[in-house]
Amino acid sequence: MAARVPESEGEVRLNRFLAENGGVSRREADDIIFAGRVTVNGTVAETPAVRIDATRDSVKVSGKRIWPQRKEYVLLNKPEGVISSADDPQHRRTVVDLLHGVRAHVYPVGRLDVNTSGVMLLTNDGDLALKLTHPRFGFSKTYQAKVQGQPSPRALQKLATGVHIPTESGRMEVSLPAKVKIVKTFERNALLEITVQEGRYHLVRSMCAAVGHPVIKLSRVKFGFLTAAGLPLGRWRYLTTDEVQRLKGEKAS
């Protein structure tokens, strides 16, 4: 087992440290650890679960020292047709491919499916990413969904109180309460604004389909208090210091 130092507030799992600082995904970090290519203080690490202190321990991959990176926080206005991943086995275009000029190995906080556009946060701050994606913190996301038909008050109420939707494992679960309103109506469609506090895959699409109004077009317009105002599709900017501190506050929504 790899050498350890006494526990401290700076301790993190080895695979997370490599993912945040070594330019690899968490899965790739696991693979190179199991391949015996990673040492901690000169001792080969046997498991991704080894905890290290990034400020004191020497972590090397194939003999090359991996140094802690500065934390970066990037806001992106994601266009449709781009994968919400740091890498893609099928070599499709990812959100990271849009971040020209960002040197840190940042990764998406949460997901937007390939056909959904809108505001995304990418960072190498694992603690913040965990907080913003964990259900107990209730971090809100607001979407605008153009749907087929014009939802009745009853349909809107169902969306607001919770509907049965499929999970990625195939089970049916009830969505958490949401805030829903009609922004605009058209002859055959409607534009809804839906604010949710959970991060299930295809959540908004599944909710709308459950009440008989499939989504035609979907965009995330707010991530907590963050918006894509002033950011054309495909462009990014760094968060300000105030925005980062606000995200790290007790309530980010």
C-alpha positions as CSV (number, residue, x, y, z in Angstrom):
1,M,0.0,0.0,0.0
2,A,1.2,3.5,-0.7
3,A,2.8,5.6,2.0
4,R,0.5,7.8,3.9
5,V,0.9,11.0,5.9
6,P,-1.4,11.9,8.9
7,E,-4.9,12.9,7.9
8,S,-5.5,16.6,7.1
9,E,-8.1,18.8,5.7
10,G,-6.2,18.7,2.3
11,E,-6.6,15.0,1.9
12,V,-8.3,13.7,-1.3
13,R,-8.6,10.3,-3.0
14,L,-5.7,9.5,-5.4
15,N,-7.9,9.0,-8.4
16,R,-9.6,12.3,-7.8
17,F,-6.3,14.1,-7.5
18,L,-5.1,12.6,-10.8
19,A,-8.4,13.6,-12.5
20,E,-8.2,17.1,-11.3
21,N,-4.5,17.6,-11.9
22,G,-3.2,15.0,-14.3
23,G,-5.2,15.7,-17.5
24,V,-7.1,12.4,-17.3
25,S,-10.7,11.3,-16.6
26,R,-11.6,9.6,-13.3
27,R,-11.9,6.3,-15.1
28,E,-8.5,6.8,-16.8
29,A,-7.0,7.6,-13.4
30,D,-8.3,4.3,-12.1
31,D,-6.8,2.4,-15.0
32,I,-3.3,3.8,-14.6
33,I,-3.4,3.2,-10.9
34,F,-4.4,-0.5,-11.4
35,A,-1.7,-0.7,-14.0
36,G,0.9,0.1,-11.4
37,R,2.1,3.3,-13.0
38,V,1.3,5.6,-10.0
39,T,3.5,6.1,-7.0
40,V,2.9,8.0,-3.8
41,N,6.1,9.0,-1.9
42,G,8.0,6.4,-3.9
43,T,5.6,3.5,-3.2
44,V,3.4,2.0,-5.9
45,A,-0.3,2.8,-5.2
46,E,-2.5,-0.3,-5.3
47,T,-6.0,1.3,-5.2
48,P,-7.7,4.5,-6.4
49,A,-9.0,4.9,-2.8
50,V,-5.7,5.8,-1.4
51,R,-5.9,9.2,0.2
52,I,-3.1,11.7,-0.3
53,D,-2.3,15.2,0.9
54,A,-1.7,17.2,-2.3
55,T,0.3,19.8,-0.4
56,R,2.9,17.3,1.0
57,D,2.8,14.0,-0.8
58,S,4.8,13.3,-4.0
59,V,2.5,11.7,-6.7
60,K,4.1,10.5,-9.9
61,V,2.8,8.8,-13.0
62,S,5.3,6.7,-14.9
63,G,8.0,8.7,-13.0
64,K,6.6,12.1,-13.8
65,R,5.6,14.3,-10.8
66,I,2.0,15.5,-10.9
67,W,1.6,18.9,-9.3
68,P,-1.6,20.4,-7.9
69,Q,-3.2,22.8,-10.4
70,R,-4.8,26.2,-9.6
71,K,-8.5,25.9,-9.3
72,E,-10.4,27.2,-12.3
73,Y,-14.1,28.0,-12.8
74,V,-15.4,28.3,-16.3
75,L,-18.9,29.3,-17.5
76,L,-19.8,28.0,-21.0
77,N,-22.8,28.6,-23.2
78,K,-23.1,25.1,-24.7
79,P,-24.5,24.7,-28.2
80,E,-26.5,21.8,-29.4
81,G,-24.5,18.9,-30.9
82,V,-21.7,19.0,-28.3
83,I,-21.2,16.2,-25.7
84,S,-21.2,17.2,-22.0
85,S,-18.0,15.3,-21.2
86,A,-14.3,15.9,-20.7
87,D,-13.6,13.2,-23.3
88,D,-15.6,10.9,-25.5
89,P,-14.6,7.3,-26.7
90,Q,-16.4,7.9,-30.0
91,H,-14.3,11.0,-30.6
92,R,-17.3,13.3,-30.8
93,R,-16.9,17.0,-30.1
94,T,-17.0,17.7,-26.3
95,V,-17.5,20.8,-24.2
96,V,-13.8,20.8,-23.4
97,D,-13.0,21.1,-27.1
98,L,-14.7,24.6,-26.9
99,L,-12.4,25.9,-24.1
100,H,-9.6,27.3,-26.2
101,G,-7.1,29.0,-23.8
102,V,-8.1,27.1,-20.7
103,R,-5.0,25.3,-19.5
104,A,-6.4,23.5,-16.4
105,H,-8.0,20.1,-16.8
106,V,-11.6,21.2,-16.0
107,Y,-14.6,18.9,-16.3
108,P,-18.4,19.5,-16.4
109,V,-20.5,20.0,-13.3
110,G,-23.5,17.9,-14.1
111,R,-24.7,17.1,-17.7
112,L,-26.7,18.6,-20.6
113,D,-27.6,16.1,-23.2
114,V,-26.2,16.5,-26.7
115,N,-29.4,18.2,-28.0
116,T,-29.7,20.7,-25.2
117,S,-28.0,24.0,-25.2
118,G,-27.3,26.5,-22.4
119,V,-25.3,27.4,-19.4
120,M,-22.7,25.0,-18.0
121,L,-20.1,25.2,-15.3
122,L,-16.7,23.4,-15.7
123,T,-14.1,23.3,-12.9
124,N,-11.3,21.2,-11.4
125,D,-12.6,22.0,-7.9
126,G,-13.9,18.6,-6.8
127,D,-15.4,19.8,-3.5
128,L,-17.5,22.5,-5.2
129,A,-18.6,20.1,-8.0
130,L,-19.8,17.6,-5.4
131,K,-21.7,20.2,-3.6
132,L,-23.4,21.6,-6.7
133,T,-24.5,18.1,-7.9
134,H,-25.5,16.5,-4.6
135,P,-29.4,16.5,-4.1
136,R,-29.3,17.5,-0.5
137,F,-27.9,21.0,-1.4
138,G,-30.9,21.7,-3.6
139,F,-29.0,23.6,-6.3
140,S,-31.4,24.9,-8.8
141,K,-31.3,24.8,-12.6
142,T,-33.8,26.7,-14.8
143,Y,-34.7,25.5,-18.3
144,Q,-36.8,26.9,-21.2
145,A,-38.6,24.1,-23.0
146,K,-40.5,24.5,-26.2
147,V,-43.1,21.7,-26.0
148,Q,-45.7,20.2,-28.3
149,G,-49.2,21.5,-27.5
150,Q,-50.3,23.9,-24.8
151,P,-50.2,22.4,-21.3
152,S,-53.4,22.7,-19.3
153,P,-53.4,24.0,-15.7
154,R,-53.7,20.4,-14.6
155,A,-50.6,19.4,-16.6
156,L,-48.6,22.3,-15.2
157,Q,-49.7,21.3,-11.7
158,K,-48.5,17.7,-12.3
159,L,-45.1,19.0,-13.4
160,A,-44.9,21.2,-10.3
161,T,-45.8,18.4,-7.8
162,G,-43.9,15.5,-9.4
163,V,-44.5,12.9,-12.2
164,H,-43.4,9.4,-12.7
165,I,-40.3,9.3,-15.0
166,P,-37.9,6.5,-16.0
167,T,-34.4,6.4,-14.4
168,E,-31.2,5.4,-16.3
169,S,-31.6,1.9,-14.7
170,G,-35.1,1.6,-16.2
171,R,-37.0,2.0,-12.9
172,M,-39.8,4.5,-12.5
173,E,-39.4,7.3,-9.9
174,V,-41.3,10.5,-9.1
175,S,-39.6,13.7,-9.9
176,L,-39.1,16.3,-7.1
177,P,-41.3,19.4,-6.9
178,A,-40.5,22.0,-9.6
179,K,-41.4,25.5,-10.4
180,V,-43.2,25.7,-13.7
181,K,-44.8,28.5,-15.7
182,I,-45.8,29.3,-19.3
183,V,-43.6,31.9,-20.9
184,K,-45.3,32.1,-24.2
185,T,-47.9,30.3,-26.3
186,F,-47.9,29.6,-30.0
187,E,-50.5,28.2,-32.3
188,R,-49.5,24.6,-31.7
189,N,-46.8,24.8,-29.1
190,A,-45.8,26.5,-25.8
191,L,-42.6,27.8,-24.2
192,L,-42.3,26.7,-20.6
193,E,-39.9,27.8,-17.9
194,I,-39.1,24.9,-15.5
195,T,-36.8,25.2,-12.4
196,V,-35.7,21.9,-10.9
197,Q,-33.4,20.9,-8.0
198,E,-32.2,17.6,-9.1
199,G,-29.8,16.4,-11.8
200,R,-31.3,13.3,-13.4
201,Y,-30.4,12.6,-17.0
202,H,-33.1,13.8,-19.5
203,L,-35.1,15.0,-16.5
204,V,-37.0,17.9,-18.1
205,R,-37.6,16.0,-21.3
206,S,-38.9,13.0,-19.3
207,M,-41.2,15.3,-17.2
208,C,-42.7,17.0,-20.2
209,A,-43.3,13.7,-22.0
210,A,-45.0,12.3,-18.9
211,V,-47.7,14.9,-19.1
212,G,-48.2,14.5,-22.9
213,H,-46.2,17.5,-24.1
214,P,-42.8,16.3,-25.6
215,V,-40.0,18.7,-25.8
216,I,-39.2,20.2,-29.2
217,K,-36.3,22.4,-28.1
218,L,-34.5,22.7,-24.7
219,S,-32.1,25.2,-23.2
220,R,-30.8,25.7,-19.7
221,V,-31.0,29.4,-19.0
222,K,-29.8,29.5,-15.4
223,F,-27.4,27.3,-13.3
224,G,-28.2,28.6,-9.8
225,F,-27.8,32.3,-10.2
226,L,-25.5,32.0,-13.2
227,T,-26.7,32.8,-16.7
228,A,-25.2,32.9,-20.1
229,A,-25.9,36.6,-20.5
230,G,-23.4,38.2,-22.9
231,L,-22.0,34.8,-23.9
232,P,-22.8,33.7,-27.5
233,L,-23.3,30.0,-28.1
234,G,-20.0,28.1,-27.9
235,R,-18.2,30.9,-25.9
236,W,-16.9,30.8,-22.4
237,R,-15.6,33.0,-19.6
238,Y,-14.0,32.6,-16.2
239,L,-16.2,33.2,-13.1
240,T,-15.4,36.3,-11.1
241,T,-14.1,35.9,-7.5
242,D,-17.5,37.1,-6.2
243,E,-19.3,34.4,-8.2
244,V,-17.0,31.7,-7.0
245,Q,-17.5,32.8,-3.4
246,R,-21.2,32.9,-3.8
247,L,-21.2,29.4,-5.3
248,K,-19.3,28.2,-2.2
249,G,-21.9,29.7,0.1
250,E,-24.4,27.7,2.0
251,K,-27.2,28.3,-0.6
252,A,-26.2,28.8,-4.2
253,S,-29.7,29.0,-5.6
